[in-house]
Amino acid sequence: MLFVGAIHRVDSPNYDSLCWFVDQVLPLIERVLTARTLLTIAGHVAPDIDMSRFANHPRIDMRGSWTI
């Protein structure tokens, strides 16, 4: 799966929807699919956005340049 979107602020819809998807939907998908599920996150992230909550997740691959 691929999430592409710019995240300029932590109160942005893209950041909120990404958190919701990772916390609520990804676990459901993992239970149903027999294959390993991987979510790739790509897109612009503002320098002051903390993406560390996604950095060590075993099912997330982060692409792009940002500070963790």
FENSULCOR-V654963 format. One record per pair of residues at least 12 apart in sequence whose C-alpha atoms are under 6 Angstrom apart, sorted by the first residue. I is the first residue (numbers start at 1). J is the second residue. D is the distance in Angstrom with one decimal. If there is no record, write none. Layout:
# FENSULCOR-V654963
i:j:d
I:J:D
I:J:D
This chain:
# FENSULCOR-V654963
i:j:d
1:39:4.8
2:39:5.7
2:40:4.8
3:41:4.8
4:42:4.9
4:43:5.3
5:43:5.0
6:43:5.2
6:44:4.5
6:45:5.8
7:45:4.8
8:46:5.0
38:59:4.8
38:60:5.8
39:60:4.8
40:60:5.7
40:61:4.6
40:62:5.7
41:62:4.9
41:63:6.0
42:63:5.0
42:64:6.0
51:68:5.8
52:68:5.2
